Amino acid sequence: MNKNEIKKIVLAYSGGLDTSVIIPWLKENYNDPEIIAVAGNVGQVGELDGLEEKAIKTGASKFYALDLADEMVNDVIIPCVQAGAKYEDYLLGTAFARPIIAKGLVKIALEEGADAIAHGCTGKGNDQVRFELAIKHFAPGMKVIAPWREWSIKSREEEIDYAEAHNVPLKISRETNYSKDKNLWHLSHEGLDLEDPANEPQYEKPGFLEMSVSPLEAPDTPEYVTLDFVKGVPTALNGEAMSPTDIIWKLNDLGGKHGIGLLDIVENRLVGMKCRGVYETPGGTILYAAHAALETLCLDKMTAHKKQELSVCFAELLYNGMWFSPLREALSAFVTATQKNVTGTVKLKLYKGNIIKAGLQSPYSLYSENIATFGESDYDQAQAAGFINLWGLPTTVQALMEQGKL
């Protein structure tokens, strides 16, 4: 399908710099097609305000706002928390949203009879892969348009020039032009001074952090929180039953207040380059810590170790855009099975960027104080000698052979 045959395009629309200039660019470069802007609401508070008006004003014919926050939490975030999935310490905030947004884009594109789906991801990033592999899963024949891989614009500064020339309103300036991605789970910061890893992030600069405060500015008094889990799913915060989505919102407030969840990392992108980013993940960091703590009580050694090993693969599948893959589905089945007894209560103390464990309880606890105690117990310590002899038999035989005594 050539450009002139494309009459209707569904655009993944955030209202940020990239997608703001894409609407007029598509109109100019694709024979004036109809543009349908689709925004996925994944908890980016405030960023959807005025978006429909802006999209229509800049050339879109129609605007959809899809409420995807609960779907993202229930279908992607909670399975990843249960898996303990982290990518190089990154808690996958941007990656969580992409498969769900892409699924919504395809739904609208099919309903509207669109010829193509467009996105604003750069040719350097991971998101282009995440969006397009999800689109291939749900609509394998759908054409994808990625302007960053086509146009002559070379930088965000040139994008701003283009926006100004086409009267596209922007909420950023050249001086505050960080590349950001926000949802209910996190906020990422890239670009400007952060492109040099030698530069310290400006945590104390007013306006830099949005979900958190610097640990230096956090309260001098710690705060306790309790989280209840049933089969690895968070069900209550401080004794109050609520949905996982609401728990994350509340934990964001608590964690942000105490400077929890700041991460400065040089990560290895899927496309091969290293990239420096600063992430704010206050609630998610607490949730991961609480779930991991509870598993120390409830999982047997072999399961816990194998799960930890597979968590790396689980995280890489999501990070690399393979969420809708047979392997991820198989790993999810394994993870779900491991969560059968991950039920209980975790108490944590939040203090100046730190999460301090303050107590664990579970009706399925595998911890026995009678066995582990340093005091008198039913454990027969004399049996350890035979165990060590058998466990060390290969070591003994190897040493005897090397000494010519075998």
N, C-alpha and C positions, 0 to 999 in steps of 0.2 A: 504494500500500500504506500503510494507516494504522498507527499504533503498535500497536494491539491485534492486528494480523495478523502482527506480527514475532515469531516464536517462537524463533529462533536467530540469534545475532550473533557474528561473528568480530571480535575486538578486537585491533588492533595494540598490543601490550602491552610496555612497557619497564620497568615497575615504578617509574617516576619519579612525580612529583607528579600530573601530569595524568592518566595512565592508571590510577594507583592509585585515584583518586576516581571515575573513570568507571564502574568495575564496579558499585559500589553505586548510583550515579546511574542507570545503565541499568536496573538491577533495579527501582528505584523508579518510573521514569518511562516505561518501555516494557512494563508489564504482566508483570513478572517473567520475562523471556525467559531462555533458556539462553545463557550467555556462554562462549565459547571464546577463551581468551587465547593469542595467538601472539607470541612474541618472536623477533626476527631477530638471530642472533649475527653481528655484523659486526665483531667484535674489541673490544668494550667490556669489557675484562678486569675480572672481579670483579663486574660489574653484574648478571650472571645468577644469581649465588649466591643461593639461597633464593627465587628468583622463583616457582617453581611452587607452593611452600607458601604464599607470600603471595597469589598469584592465587586459589588454591582457598579460602583462608581468608576472602578478601574477597568471594567469591560466584561465582567462575568454576567451571564444571563440568569443564573440561578445560584442559590447558596443552600447548602445543607450543613447543619450542625448535628453530628452524631454523638450521642451520650454513650461513651465506651468505657467509663472509669470502672464500673463494677465488673464488666466482662474482662478487662485487663487484670484486675486484682484476682478474680476467681479462677480465670482460665490460664493465666501466665504467672503472675507474681507469687501467689500462694504455692503452686507447684515448685517454683524455683526456691522459695524459702524452705520448703520441705526437703528439697534436694541439697540444700546448702550450696547452691550454685553461685560462684563468684568467678569473674574473669580478671585475673591478675589483681585481686582485691577490689575491683570495680563491681558494684552491686547492680549493674545492668539496667540502670534507669531508662536510658533511651531505647535500648534493645527491647525492653518489656513492651513498649507501646507499639512498635512497628508492625508486628504480625496482626494485631487487632485492628489498627488503622487501615492496613492494606486490605484486610478482609472486608471492612466497611466500604472502602473505595470500590472494590470489585462489585459489591452488592448494588451500589448506586449506578455504576457504569453499565451493568447488565440491565437494570431496570430502565435506565434512560436510553438504552440503545447506543451507547457511546462507541466511537471508533478507536479511542485510545485513552490511556491513563497517563497523566504527566505528574512528575514530582520535582521538587527543588533540591534534591540531594546532589552534592558535588561528585565529581569523578575520583576524588581522593578518599572518600569516606566509606564507612560501613553501611550506612543507611540505604544507599542505592541497591546494595545486594539484598538487604532485608526486605525492602519493599518489593523488589522485582521477583524474588523467589516466592514470596507469598502470593503475588499476582499470578505467577506461573502455576501455582498450586490450585488456585480457585478459577482461573480463566487462562488456560495455557495458550490460547490463540490471540490474546489481547495484545495490541501494540502498546509499547511503553515509550514515552517521550521524556528524555532527561536533558533539558536545555543546557545545563552545565557541561554536558559532553558535546554540545553543538555550537553554542554561541561564541562570539568573539570576546565577550567579557572575561577578563582575566583575574579580577580581584573584587573584594567587597567594596573597595573605594570606587571602582568603575560601576558597580551595581548602584551605588548611591548616586553617581552621576546620571546614570540611566533613569533612575527613579525621579530625580529632580527634573530632568528634561521632559518626562512624561507626566508630570504633576501627580506622581504617586506619593501619598502622605506616608511618612515614616515616623516611628516612635524613638528612633535612635539618632545619634549624631556620629560624626567621624571620630570623636574622642571617646565615646562610650560604646564603640562598635564591637563588643565581644560577641562571639557566636554562642548563643545560648539555646538550650533545650530544656523545657520545664514540663513536668507533669506532677501528679499527686505524690509520686515516689521521690523525685529528685529535681535538682537544677544543675545543669552543667555549664561550665565557663571555658571557652577556648578563644585563642587569638590575642591580638595586641601584645602587651608585655608578657603574657603567659607563653608566647611562642619561644621565649628564651628560658630554658630550664634553670638558668642561673638566677632568675628573678624570683624573689619571694612573693607569693600571692598577697594581695592587699586586703587581708581579712579585716583589718581594723578601719579601712577606708569606708566612710559612709556611702551606702548604696551598692557596695560590691556584693555582699552577702544578702540574700533575700529570704531564705528559709531558716537561717541560723544566725547566731552571733559568734564572734570569735570567743574561744575559751577564755581569753584574757578578760572579756567583758561579761562572762557568765556569772550568775549569782555565787556568792561565797558560801552559801548553805546548800548542801546536797538535797536531792529529792528522791523519794522512793516510789517505784511503780511496781505493780504486779500484773502479770499477764497469764491468763488461763488458756490452755490449748486442749482441744479434743481431736485425737488422731492427727496431730500435727497442724491443725487449723486454729488460728487464734479466735477465741470466742468471747473473751471478756477482758476489760482493762480496769484495773483497780476495783474489781468486784462487780463492775457494771457490764452486763451482757450487751454486745453490739456486733455489728457486721465487721468482717475483716477490713472493708473499705473505711468505715468510720474509725476503727482502731488505728489505721495508718494515719488518718487525718489528726487524731488526738495525739498520737506519738510524735508527729511532726512538730506540733506545738511544744510538747514537753522536751523533745530532743533539741529542737532549735533554740529554746530558751537556755539550755545548758551547753550549747556549743558542741553537740554530738554530731558525728557523721561527716566531718570534713575530710576530703581525700584529695591529695595532690599527687598525680601519678603520670608517668610517661608510659603509655600503654602501646602494645603492638597491634596495630590495626590489621584487619583482614587483608587489605590490599598490599601489605608488606612494610609500610612505613611506621615509624614511631611517632606518636603524637602526645603532646602534653595537655592534660585537662585537669581542672579543679571541679570537684563534685560536692554538692550538698545533699546528703541523704540522711536527715536526722531520724525520722521514724523508722525507715527501713533498716538502718544500722542497729537500732534497738531490737527490732523484730527478729532479725537474723541472730543476734546475740542470745536472745531469750530462747529461741527454738533450739539452737545448738546446745545451750546449757541443759535444756530438758532432755535432749537425746543422750547426754552422758549418763543419765539415770536409766533410761528406758531401752536402749539398744545394747544387744550383746556385742562382744568385742569384734567378732568376725564380720557381722553385718555392718557395724559402725565403720570399720576400716575399709571394707569394700565400697560402702556408700561414699566415703570421703574420696576414694580413688575415682569413682564414676562421676562425682560432682564436677570435676574438671571438664570431662567430656560433655556433661549436661550443659554447663555454662557456655562452652565453645559452640555448641549447636545453636543456642539462642543468639549468641554474639555474632555468629557467622551467617545468620539468616536461615538456619535450617530447622526452625521451630516446627514446621509442618512436614516432618520427615518420619519415616518408619522407625529409625533409631531413637529419635526423641520420644516417640510414643511408647516404644519398648522400655526405655529407661524410666519413663513416667510410671509405667506399670510396676516396675521394681520399687521405685520410690514410694508409691502408694502402699505397697505391701509392707514396707519398713515402718510406716507410720501407724500401724495397727494399735500399738501400745504407747504412742507418744502423746500421752494425756497427763495433764497435771498443771501445777502453778509455779511460776518463776517470779522471784522477787529480785529487783535490780535497784542499784543506787546510781543516780546520775549526778556527775560532779565535774564541771569544767572540762568537758570533752571526753570524760571517761565513763565507761559503763562497768560498774563493779557488781559482781554477783553477791546477792544478799540472802540467798536461800532457795532451795528446790524441794518440791513435793510431788509425788506421783503415786497413784494406787498400783502402778505397774513398775515401780522402782525395782531394779536388780541389785541395788546396793543393800548389803546386809551389815549392819553395825556389829552384830554378833561375830561375824566372820572376820571383818576388817579391823576390829578393835585391837589396840595395843594392850588392853587388859585381858583378863581371863575369858576364854571363849571355847567353843566346841571344836575349833579348828585344831587338827593334830599336826603340829609342826614337824614331828618326826618323819612324816611321810615325804617331806621335801627332799630328803637325802636320796631316796630311790628315784624320785622324779628327775633330780639333777643328773644322776648317773645315766639314766636312759636318754634324757635330752642332750647330754654331753657326749654320748657314745661316739658319734661321728668325729668329734673333736679329739677324743681319746685315741681312736683308731688311726686318724691322720698323724697324730704326734708319734705313736708307736712305730708307724711305717717310716717316718722321717728319721727316727732314731735307730732304725734297723732292728727293732725289738718285736716286730709283728710276726 
